[in-house]
Amino acid sequence: MSQLNIQSLSQLPKQIRKPTYDVENTGRGIVHLGPGAFHRAHQAVYTDLAMSASGGNWKIDAVSLRSQDLRDKLATQDNLYSLVILDENPYIQAIAAFNNIFVLGDQREQVMSSMCDALTHIISLTITEKGYCLDSAGELDWSNSDIQKDKNSPDKPVSAIGLLVAVLKERKNSGADQLTIISCDNLSDNGTKLGKAVVTFANVIEPELGQWIASNICFPNTMVDSITPATSEELKQQTEKELGVEDAWPIQREAFTQWVIEDNFSGPRPDWEKVGVTFTQDVYLYEKAKLRVLNGTHSTLAYVGRLCDLETVYQAISEPSFEAFIRKLLVTEILPSIGATQEMDLAQYADDILQRYHNKHIRHFLSQIAWDGSQKLPFRILNTIRDNIQNKQSISLLCIPIAAWSLFILKQHSQGQQLVDPLAPELLELADKYSTEPLAFVDEILNLKSVFAELSNNSNFRSQVKQHVTTLANINKQNFAQILDDLT
Protein backbone atom coordinates (compact mmCIF):
# COMPACT_ATOMS: atom_id res chain seq x y z
CA MET A 1 0.00 0.00 0.00
CA SER A 2 1.28 3.48 -0.85
CA GLN A 3 1.93 6.05 1.87
CA LEU A 4 0.34 9.34 2.79
CA ASN A 5 2.55 12.04 1.27
CA ILE A 6 2.35 15.12 -0.96
CA GLN A 7 1.98 12.97 -4.08
CA SER A 8 -0.93 10.94 -2.67
CA LEU A 9 -2.60 13.95 -1.00
CA SER A 10 -4.58 14.98 -4.07
CA GLN A 11 -5.78 11.39 -4.62
CA LEU A 12 -7.32 10.94 -1.17
CA PRO A 13 -11.07 10.17 -1.12
CA LYS A 14 -13.41 13.17 -1.37
CA GLN A 15 -14.65 12.85 2.21
CA ILE A 16 -11.14 13.43 3.59
CA ARG A 17 -10.63 17.12 4.45
CA LYS A 18 -7.44 18.43 2.85
CA PRO A 19 -5.44 21.68 2.95
CA THR A 20 -6.24 24.09 0.13
CA TYR A 21 -2.98 26.08 0.20
CA ASP A 22 0.08 25.23 -1.93
CA VAL A 23 1.66 22.67 0.40
CA GLU A 24 4.90 22.26 -1.57
CA ASN A 25 5.66 25.95 -2.01
CA THR A 26 4.63 27.37 1.36
CA GLY A 27 7.49 28.44 3.62
CA ARG A 28 8.16 28.18 7.33
CA GLY A 29 7.23 30.94 9.80
CA ILE A 30 6.96 28.97 13.05
CA VAL A 31 9.27 26.72 15.06
CA HIS A 32 7.58 24.50 17.62
CA LEU A 33 9.34 22.81 20.54
CA GLY A 34 7.77 19.53 21.67
CA PRO A 35 5.61 18.21 18.79
CA GLY A 36 3.61 15.65 20.77
CA ALA A 37 0.10 14.46 19.98
CA PHE A 38 -1.54 17.51 21.55
CA HIS A 39 0.38 19.98 19.40
CA ARG A 40 -0.25 17.89 16.28
CA ALA A 41 -4.00 17.83 17.04
CA HIS A 42 -4.28 21.44 18.19
CA GLN A 43 -1.91 24.31 17.27
CA ALA A 44 -0.66 22.60 14.09
CA VAL A 45 -4.26 22.10 12.94
CA TYR A 46 -5.23 25.72 13.61
CA THR A 47 -2.15 26.79 11.63
CA ASP A 48 -2.96 24.42 8.76
CA LEU A 49 -6.51 25.79 8.60
CA ALA A 50 -5.27 29.41 8.80
CA MET A 51 -2.97 28.84 5.81
CA SER A 52 -5.92 27.38 3.88
CA ALA A 53 -8.03 30.40 4.86
CA SER A 54 -5.52 33.20 4.25
CA GLY A 55 -2.29 31.79 2.86
CA GLY A 56 1.01 33.01 4.29
CA ASN A 57 4.31 31.27 4.96
CA TRP A 58 3.44 29.75 8.31
CA LYS A 59 4.55 26.14 8.05
CA ILE A 60 6.12 24.69 11.17
CA ASP A 61 9.60 23.36 11.81
CA ALA A 62 8.95 20.97 14.69
CA VAL A 63 11.79 20.33 17.15
CA SER A 64 11.82 17.32 19.43
CA LEU A 65 14.14 17.91 22.38
CA ARG A 66 14.86 14.18 22.74
CA SER A 67 12.70 11.61 20.93
CA GLN A 68 13.40 10.61 17.32
CA ASP A 69 10.12 8.72 16.83
CA LEU A 70 8.02 11.38 15.11
CA ARG A 71 10.80 12.49 12.77
CA ASP A 72 11.57 8.93 11.73
CA LYS A 73 7.94 7.87 11.26
CA LEU A 74 6.87 10.88 9.18
CA ALA A 75 10.11 11.16 7.18
CA THR A 76 8.76 9.15 4.23
CA GLN A 77 5.40 10.97 4.35
CA ASP A 78 6.71 14.49 3.61
CA ASN A 79 5.79 15.11 7.28
CA LEU A 80 2.06 14.78 6.51
CA TYR A 81 -0.26 12.97 8.92
CA SER A 82 -3.96 12.39 9.44
CA LEU A 83 -6.19 13.55 12.27
CA VAL A 84 -9.45 11.81 13.18
CA ILE A 85 -11.98 14.24 14.69
CA LEU A 86 -14.18 12.29 17.09
CA ASP A 87 -17.40 14.16 16.41
CA GLU A 88 -20.86 12.54 16.50
CA ASN A 89 -20.00 11.58 12.92
CA PRO A 90 -16.19 11.26 12.97
CA TYR A 91 -14.20 12.58 10.02
CA ILE A 92 -10.55 12.73 8.94
CA GLN A 93 -8.36 15.74 8.16
CA ALA A 94 -5.01 15.49 6.37
CA ILE A 95 -2.57 17.91 8.02
CA ALA A 96 0.38 19.36 6.08
CA ALA A 97 1.55 22.07 8.50
CA PHE A 98 4.96 20.51 9.28
CA ASN A 99 7.81 21.77 7.12
CA ASN A 100 10.60 19.82 8.87
CA ILE A 101 10.88 17.68 11.98
CA PHE A 102 14.22 17.97 13.79
CA VAL A 103 15.72 16.26 16.84
CA LEU A 104 17.82 18.69 18.89
CA GLY A 105 20.55 16.20 19.83
CA ASP A 106 21.12 15.08 16.22
CA GLN A 107 20.41 18.28 14.32
CA ARG A 108 21.44 21.17 16.55
CA GLU A 109 22.81 23.21 13.64
CA GLN A 110 19.57 22.96 11.63
CA VAL A 111 17.51 23.75 14.74
CA MET A 112 19.52 26.88 15.50
CA SER A 113 19.42 27.97 11.86
CA SER A 114 15.64 27.61 11.73
CA MET A 115 14.99 29.32 15.07
CA CYS A 116 17.39 32.20 14.38
CA ASP A 117 16.13 32.87 10.84
CA ALA A 118 14.46 36.28 10.57
CA LEU A 119 11.61 34.58 8.64
CA THR A 120 10.70 32.69 11.82
CA HIS A 121 8.28 35.00 13.63
CA ILE A 122 6.87 32.57 16.20
CA ILE A 123 8.42 29.99 18.48
CA SER A 124 5.77 27.93 20.28
CA LEU A 125 6.12 25.28 22.96
CA THR A 126 4.29 22.23 24.33
CA ILE A 127 6.96 20.76 26.61
CA THR A 128 4.80 19.91 29.68
CA GLU A 129 5.04 21.82 32.96
CA LYS A 130 8.24 19.96 33.88
CA GLY A 131 9.98 21.29 30.76
CA TYR A 132 9.90 24.88 32.03
CA CYS A 133 12.29 24.01 34.89
CA LEU A 134 10.35 26.08 37.44
CA ASP A 135 10.25 25.72 41.21
CA SER A 136 7.07 25.57 43.29
CA ALA A 137 6.88 29.39 43.30
CA GLY A 138 6.93 29.51 39.48
CA GLU A 139 10.50 30.86 39.32
CA LEU A 140 13.43 29.38 37.38
CA ASP A 141 14.82 26.43 39.36
CA TRP A 142 18.59 26.85 39.42
CA SER A 143 18.97 23.43 41.07
CA ASN A 144 17.48 21.71 37.98
CA SER A 145 20.18 19.54 36.38
CA ASP A 146 19.40 20.71 32.83
CA ILE A 147 19.55 24.37 33.88
CA GLN A 148 22.89 23.68 35.60
CA LYS A 149 24.23 22.09 32.40
CA ASP A 150 23.05 25.01 30.29
CA LYS A 151 24.53 27.56 32.70
CA ASN A 152 27.92 25.85 32.35
CA SER A 153 27.59 25.24 28.56
CA PRO A 154 25.21 27.94 27.23
CA ASP A 155 26.23 27.27 23.61
CA LYS A 156 25.02 23.65 23.74
CA PRO A 157 21.74 23.89 25.65
CA VAL A 158 19.68 20.84 26.56
CA SER A 159 16.70 22.60 28.19
CA ALA A 160 14.03 24.61 26.38
CA ILE A 161 14.93 27.67 28.49
CA GLY A 162 18.62 27.39 27.59
CA LEU A 163 17.78 26.85 23.92
CA LEU A 164 15.54 29.92 23.78
CA VAL A 165 18.22 32.09 25.39
CA ALA A 166 20.87 30.83 22.93
CA VAL A 167 18.51 31.60 20.03
CA LEU A 168 17.62 35.05 21.36
CA LYS A 169 21.30 35.88 21.78
CA GLU A 170 21.86 35.13 18.07
CA ARG A 171 18.74 37.04 17.04
CA LYS A 172 19.79 40.06 19.11
CA ASN A 173 23.15 40.11 17.35
CA SER A 174 21.53 39.81 13.90
CA GLY A 175 18.69 42.28 14.61
CA ALA A 176 15.97 39.64 14.06
CA ASP A 177 13.67 40.94 16.78
CA GLN A 178 10.25 40.33 15.21
CA LEU A 179 9.64 37.19 17.26
CA THR A 180 6.86 36.09 19.61
CA ILE A 181 7.34 33.11 21.94
CA ILE A 182 4.11 31.29 22.78
CA SER A 183 3.74 28.74 25.56
CA CYS A 184 0.86 26.37 24.79
CA ASP A 185 1.12 24.21 27.90
CA ASN A 186 -1.60 23.79 30.48
CA LEU A 187 0.11 26.10 32.97
CA SER A 188 -1.49 29.16 34.54
CA ASP A 189 0.17 32.45 33.43
CA ASN A 190 2.26 30.32 31.07
CA GLY A 191 3.62 33.19 28.98
CA THR A 192 4.46 35.36 31.97
CA LYS A 193 6.28 32.49 33.69
CA LEU A 194 8.16 31.50 30.53
CA GLY A 195 9.24 35.07 29.82
CA LYS A 196 10.43 35.54 33.38
CA ALA A 197 12.41 32.27 33.30
CA VAL A 198 14.05 33.19 29.97
CA VAL A 199 15.00 36.71 31.15
CA THR A 200 16.28 35.35 34.49
CA PHE A 201 18.53 32.83 32.72
CA ALA A 202 19.67 35.41 30.14
CA ASN A 203 20.63 37.89 32.87
CA VAL A 204 23.13 35.37 34.23
CA ILE A 205 24.57 34.57 30.79
CA GLU A 206 24.70 38.19 29.58
CA PRO A 207 22.86 41.00 31.45
CA GLU A 208 22.41 43.12 28.30
CA LEU A 209 20.67 40.17 26.63
CA GLY A 210 18.15 39.93 29.46
CA GLN A 211 17.32 43.63 29.05
CA TRP A 212 16.97 43.24 25.27
CA ILE A 213 14.61 40.26 25.63
CA ALA A 214 12.45 42.09 28.19
CA SER A 215 12.19 45.11 25.85
CA ASN A 216 11.74 43.37 22.49
CA ILE A 217 10.24 39.88 22.80
CA CYS A 218 6.60 39.15 23.71
CA PHE A 219 5.52 36.07 25.64
CA PRO A 220 1.69 36.07 25.46
CA ASN A 221 -0.31 34.03 27.95
CA THR A 222 -2.53 31.35 26.43
CA MET A 223 -5.16 28.80 27.34
CA VAL A 224 -5.55 25.54 25.44
CA ASP A 225 -8.17 22.83 25.68
CA SER A 226 -8.96 19.60 23.83
CA ILE A 227 -8.73 15.91 24.65
CA THR A 228 -6.34 13.88 22.51
CA PRO A 229 -6.62 10.12 23.18
CA ALA A 230 -3.53 8.05 22.45
CA THR A 231 -3.07 6.49 19.01
CA SER A 232 -4.11 2.84 18.98
CA GLU A 233 -3.61 0.02 16.49
CA GLU A 234 -7.35 0.23 15.84
CA LEU A 235 -6.98 3.91 14.86
CA LYS A 236 -4.15 3.07 12.46
CA GLN A 237 -6.28 0.41 10.76
CA GLN A 238 -9.31 2.73 10.59
CA THR A 239 -7.37 5.61 8.99
CA GLU A 240 -5.63 3.29 6.52
CA LYS A 241 -9.00 1.92 5.44
CA GLU A 242 -10.56 5.37 4.98
CA LEU A 243 -7.54 7.10 3.45
CA GLY A 244 -6.64 4.26 1.09
CA VAL A 245 -2.98 4.92 1.97
CA GLU A 246 -0.82 4.11 4.98
CA ASP A 247 -0.17 6.68 7.72
CA ALA A 248 2.64 5.71 10.12
CA TRP A 249 1.32 7.87 12.96
CA PRO A 250 -2.28 9.12 12.76
CA ILE A 251 -3.75 10.92 15.76
CA GLN A 252 -7.24 11.59 17.11
CA ARG A 253 -8.97 14.39 18.99
CA GLU A 254 -12.38 15.23 20.37
CA ALA A 255 -14.44 17.67 18.31
CA PHE A 256 -14.26 20.40 20.97
CA THR A 257 -11.13 22.53 20.77
CA GLN A 258 -10.22 25.90 22.24
CA TRP A 259 -7.20 28.18 21.97
CA VAL A 260 -7.18 31.56 23.69
CA ILE A 261 -4.16 33.84 23.15
CA GLU A 262 -3.29 37.15 24.77
CA ASP A 263 -3.13 39.76 21.99
CA ASN A 264 0.52 40.59 22.65
CA PHE A 265 2.82 39.98 19.67
CA SER A 266 6.25 41.32 18.68
CA GLY A 267 5.79 40.56 14.98
CA PRO A 268 3.40 39.06 12.41
CA ARG A 269 1.31 35.94 12.99
CA PRO A 270 -1.08 33.65 11.06
CA ASP A 271 -4.75 34.65 10.73
CA TRP A 272 -5.66 32.24 13.51
CA GLU A 273 -8.75 34.28 14.44
CA LYS A 274 -10.32 33.23 11.11
CA VAL A 275 -10.28 29.58 12.19
CA GLY A 276 -11.61 29.82 15.74
CA VAL A 277 -8.75 31.13 17.90
CA THR A 278 -9.79 33.76 20.46
CA PHE A 279 -7.55 36.81 20.94
CA THR A 280 -8.06 38.73 24.17
CA GLN A 281 -6.42 41.03 26.70
CA ASP A 282 -7.77 38.84 29.53
CA VAL A 283 -6.68 35.20 29.27
CA TYR A 284 -7.24 34.89 33.03
CA LEU A 285 -11.02 35.13 32.53
CA TYR A 286 -10.92 32.09 30.23
CA GLU A 287 -8.56 30.21 32.58
CA LYS A 288 -10.89 30.91 35.49
CA ALA A 289 -13.91 29.70 33.50
CA LYS A 290 -12.08 26.53 32.46
CA LEU A 291 -10.92 25.76 36.00
CA ARG A 292 -14.36 26.25 37.50
CA VAL A 293 -16.70 25.05 34.75
CA LEU A 294 -14.68 22.25 33.14
CA ASN A 295 -12.23 21.13 35.82
CA GLY A 296 -14.63 21.79 38.71
CA THR A 297 -17.41 19.65 37.23
CA HIS A 298 -14.85 17.03 36.13
CA SER A 299 -13.69 16.58 39.72
CA THR A 300 -17.29 16.51 40.94
CA LEU A 301 -18.18 13.79 38.43
CA ALA A 302 -15.01 11.89 39.33
CA TYR A 303 -15.51 11.68 43.09
CA VAL A 304 -19.28 11.22 43.13
CA GLY A 305 -19.09 8.92 40.11
CA ARG A 306 -16.44 6.65 41.61
CA LEU A 307 -18.55 6.29 44.78
CA CYS A 308 -21.23 4.90 42.44
CA ASP A 309 -18.75 2.63 40.60
CA LEU A 310 -19.13 4.54 37.34
CA GLU A 311 -16.11 4.42 35.03
CA THR A 312 -16.12 7.35 32.59
CA VAL A 313 -17.35 10.92 32.20
CA TYR A 314 -19.63 9.80 29.36
CA GLN A 315 -21.15 7.03 31.49
CA ALA A 316 -21.81 9.44 34.38
CA ILE A 317 -23.26 12.33 32.36
CA SER A 318 -25.50 9.91 30.43
CA GLU A 319 -27.40 9.36 33.68
CA PRO A 320 -30.19 12.00 33.81
CA SER A 321 -29.76 12.49 37.56
CA PHE A 322 -26.04 13.23 37.14
CA GLU A 323 -26.61 15.70 34.31
CA ALA A 324 -29.36 17.50 36.25
CA PHE A 325 -27.09 17.72 39.29
CA ILE A 326 -24.10 19.06 37.31
CA ARG A 327 -26.30 21.54 35.44
CA LYS A 328 -27.76 22.89 38.69
CA LEU A 329 -24.28 23.14 40.23
CA LEU A 330 -23.15 25.17 37.22
CA VAL A 331 -26.13 27.49 37.02
CA THR A 332 -26.62 28.20 40.72
CA GLU A 333 -23.11 28.20 42.19
CA ILE A 334 -20.29 28.04 39.61
CA LEU A 335 -21.27 30.52 36.88
CA PRO A 336 -22.26 33.30 39.36
CA SER A 337 -18.79 33.01 40.94
CA ILE A 338 -17.07 33.96 37.67
CA GLY A 339 -18.96 37.24 37.45
CA ALA A 340 -20.69 39.02 34.58
CA THR A 341 -18.59 39.52 31.48
CA GLN A 342 -19.37 40.82 28.00
CA GLU A 343 -16.34 39.07 26.51
CA MET A 344 -17.45 35.50 27.16
CA ASP A 345 -20.89 33.87 26.97
CA LEU A 346 -20.59 31.78 30.13
CA ALA A 347 -23.95 30.03 29.73
CA GLN A 348 -22.97 28.94 26.21
CA TYR A 349 -19.55 27.81 27.45
CA ALA A 350 -21.19 25.69 30.16
CA ASP A 351 -23.51 24.13 27.55
CA ASP A 352 -20.51 23.41 25.32
CA ILE A 353 -18.75 21.65 28.20
CA LEU A 354 -21.79 19.48 28.94
CA GLN A 355 -22.02 18.66 25.24
CA ARG A 356 -18.37 17.53 25.35
CA TYR A 357 -19.16 15.16 28.20
CA HIS A 358 -21.77 13.48 25.98
CA ASN A 359 -19.14 12.48 23.40
CA LYS A 360 -19.38 8.68 23.33
CA HIS A 361 -16.05 8.40 21.48
CA ILE A 362 -14.05 9.82 24.41
CA ARG A 363 -13.32 7.38 27.25
CA HIS A 364 -12.19 9.82 29.94
CA PHE A 365 -11.74 7.74 33.07
CA LEU A 366 -13.08 9.12 36.35
CA SER A 367 -10.35 7.25 38.25
CA GLN A 368 -7.72 9.29 36.40
CA ILE A 369 -9.52 12.62 36.91
CA ALA A 370 -9.64 11.73 40.63
CA TRP A 371 -5.83 11.76 40.92
CA ASP A 372 -4.13 14.45 43.03
CA GLY A 373 -7.28 15.77 44.69
CA SER A 374 -5.36 17.60 47.41
CA GLN A 375 -3.57 19.62 44.70
CA LYS A 376 -6.47 20.12 42.30
CA LEU A 377 -9.46 20.85 44.55
CA PRO A 378 -8.15 24.22 45.84
CA PHE A 379 -8.14 25.59 42.28
CA ARG A 380 -11.13 23.70 40.89
CA ILE A 381 -13.62 23.98 43.78
CA LEU A 382 -12.31 25.76 46.89
CA ASN A 383 -11.63 29.14 45.23
CA THR A 384 -15.20 29.10 43.93
CA ILE A 385 -16.44 28.39 47.46
CA ARG A 386 -14.34 31.30 48.80
CA ASP A 387 -15.80 33.72 46.26
CA ASN A 388 -19.35 32.57 46.97
CA ILE A 389 -18.86 32.96 50.73
CA GLN A 390 -17.50 36.47 50.20
CA ASN A 391 -20.41 37.35 47.89
CA LYS A 392 -22.97 35.70 50.18
CA GLN A 393 -23.86 33.11 47.52
CA SER A 394 -24.81 29.47 48.10
CA ILE A 395 -22.04 26.87 48.58
CA SER A 396 -24.24 23.85 49.29
CA LEU A 397 -23.72 21.98 46.01
CA LEU A 398 -20.04 22.95 45.87
CA CYS A 399 -19.54 21.17 49.19
CA ILE A 400 -20.67 17.87 47.61
CA PRO A 401 -17.39 17.17 45.73
CA ILE A 402 -15.44 17.87 48.93
CA ALA A 403 -17.58 15.37 50.85
CA ALA A 404 -17.30 12.89 47.98
CA TRP A 405 -13.50 13.27 47.91
CA SER A 406 -13.24 12.32 51.58
CA LEU A 407 -15.49 9.28 51.04
CA PHE A 408 -13.51 8.38 47.91
CA ILE A 409 -10.32 8.25 50.01
CA LEU A 410 -12.03 5.96 52.54
CA LYS A 411 -13.29 3.74 49.72
CA GLN A 412 -9.85 3.46 48.09
CA HIS A 413 -8.40 2.54 51.49
CA SER A 414 -11.07 -0.03 52.35
CA GLN A 415 -10.69 -1.73 48.95
CA GLY A 416 -6.90 -1.69 49.05
CA GLN A 417 -6.78 0.47 45.91
CA GLN A 418 -3.95 2.89 45.17
CA LEU A 419 -4.55 6.54 46.11
CA VAL A 420 -2.68 8.77 43.65
CA ASP A 421 -2.07 11.97 45.59
CA PRO A 422 0.98 13.86 46.93
CA LEU A 423 -0.59 13.64 50.41
CA ALA A 424 -1.43 9.92 50.04
CA PRO A 425 0.62 8.73 53.09
CA GLU A 426 -1.04 11.28 55.37
CA LEU A 427 -4.53 10.72 53.93
CA LEU A 428 -4.28 6.93 54.14
CA GLU A 429 -2.99 7.10 57.70
CA LEU A 430 -6.11 9.08 58.64
CA ALA A 431 -8.29 6.65 56.66
CA ASP A 432 -6.77 3.77 58.59
CA LYS A 433 -7.50 5.47 61.90
CA TYR A 434 -11.09 6.47 61.04
CA SER A 435 -12.01 3.71 58.58
CA THR A 436 -15.51 3.24 60.04
CA GLU A 437 -16.10 6.85 61.11
CA PRO A 438 -16.62 9.01 58.00
CA LEU A 439 -17.64 12.11 59.97
CA ALA A 440 -14.57 11.95 62.20
CA PHE A 441 -12.45 11.32 59.11
CA VAL A 442 -13.78 14.33 57.20
CA ASP A 443 -13.26 16.49 60.31
CA GLU A 444 -9.57 15.57 60.18
CA ILE A 445 -9.41 16.06 56.41
CA LEU A 446 -10.87 19.56 56.74
CA ASN A 447 -8.09 20.41 59.22
CA LEU A 448 -5.47 20.09 56.45
CA LYS A 449 -4.35 23.72 56.15
CA SER A 450 -2.22 22.94 53.08
CA VAL A 451 -5.46 22.10 51.25
CA PHE A 452 -8.20 24.17 52.88
CA ALA A 453 -6.28 27.10 54.42
CA GLU A 454 -8.71 29.48 56.17
CA LEU A 455 -11.76 27.43 55.10
CA SER A 456 -10.81 24.94 57.83
CA ASN A 457 -12.10 27.51 60.32
CA ASN A 458 -15.36 28.27 58.49
CA SER A 459 -18.13 26.57 60.48
CA ASN A 460 -20.75 26.92 57.71
CA PHE A 461 -18.46 25.26 55.15
CA ARG A 462 -17.51 22.50 57.57
CA SER A 463 -21.11 21.74 58.57
CA GLN A 464 -22.32 21.60 54.94
CA VAL A 465 -19.51 19.21 53.95
CA LYS A 466 -20.30 16.96 56.93
CA GLN A 467 -24.00 17.02 56.10
CA HIS A 468 -23.19 15.79 52.58
CA VAL A 469 -20.87 13.10 53.97
CA THR A 470 -23.84 11.73 55.88
CA THR A 471 -26.03 11.84 52.74
CA LEU A 472 -23.42 10.27 50.45
CA ALA A 473 -22.00 7.71 52.88
CA ASN A 474 -24.12 4.89 51.42
CA ILE A 475 -24.48 6.08 47.81
CA ASN A 476 -24.01 3.33 45.23
CA LYS A 477 -24.85 2.32 41.67
CA GLN A 478 -28.39 1.31 42.63
CA ASN A 479 -29.51 4.35 44.65
CA PHE A 480 -27.53 7.32 43.28
CA ALA A 481 -30.40 8.59 41.09
CA GLN A 482 -32.67 9.07 44.09
CA ILE A 483 -29.93 10.60 46.25
CA LEU A 484 -28.81 13.07 43.56
CA ASP A 485 -32.42 14.02 42.80
CA ASP A 486 -32.94 14.76 46.50
CA LEU A 487 -29.78 16.89 46.61
CA THR A 488 -30.84 19.01 43.64
Sequence and secondary structure as in RCSB ss.txt:
>XXXX:A:sequence
MSQLNIQSLSQLPKQIRKPTYDVENTGRGIVHLGPGAFHRAHQAVYTDLAMSASGGNWKIDAVSLRSQDLRDKLA
TQDNLYSLVILDENPYIQAIAAFNNIFVLGDQREQVMSSMCDALTHIISLTITEKGYCLDSAGELDWSNSDIQKD
KNSPDKPVSAIGLLVAVLKERKNSGADQLTIISCDNLSDNGTKLGKAVVTFANVIEPELGQWIASNICFPNTMVD
SITPATSEELKQQTEKELGVEDAWPIQREAFTQWVIEDNFSGPRPDWEKVGVTFTQDVYLYEKAKLRVLNGTHST
LAYVGRLCDLETVYQAISEPSFEAFIRKLLVTEILPSIGATQEMDLAQYADDILQRYHNKHIRHFLSQIAWDGSQ
KLPFRILNTIRDNIQNKQSISLLCIPIAAWSLFILKQHSQGQQLVDPLAPELLELADKYSTEPLAFVDEILNLKS
VFAELSNNSNFRSQVKQHVTTLANINKQNFAQILDDLT
>XXXX:A:secstr
  B SHHHHTTS TTSB   S STT  EEEEEE   HHHHHTHHHHHHHHHHHH  S EEEEEESS  HHHHHHG
GGTT EEEEEESSS EEEEE  EEEEEETTT HHHHHHHHH TT  EEEE  TGGGG B TTSSB TT HHHHHH
HH TTS  SHHHHHHHHHHHHHHHT    EEEE SS TTHHHHHHHHHHHHHHHH HHHHHHHHHH B   EEEE
       HHHHHHHHHHHSSB SS EEEES  EEEEES  SS    GGGGT EEES HHHHHHHIIIIIIHHHHH
HHHHHHHTT  BHHHHHTSHHHHHHHHHHIIIIIHHHH   SS  HHHHHHHHHHHHT TT   BHHHHTTTHHH
HHIIIIIHHHHHHHHTT   TTTHHHHHHHHHHHHHHHHTT    STTHHHHHHHHHHTTT HHHHHHHHTT HH
HHGGGGG HHHHHHHHHHHHHHTT  TTTHHHHHHHH 
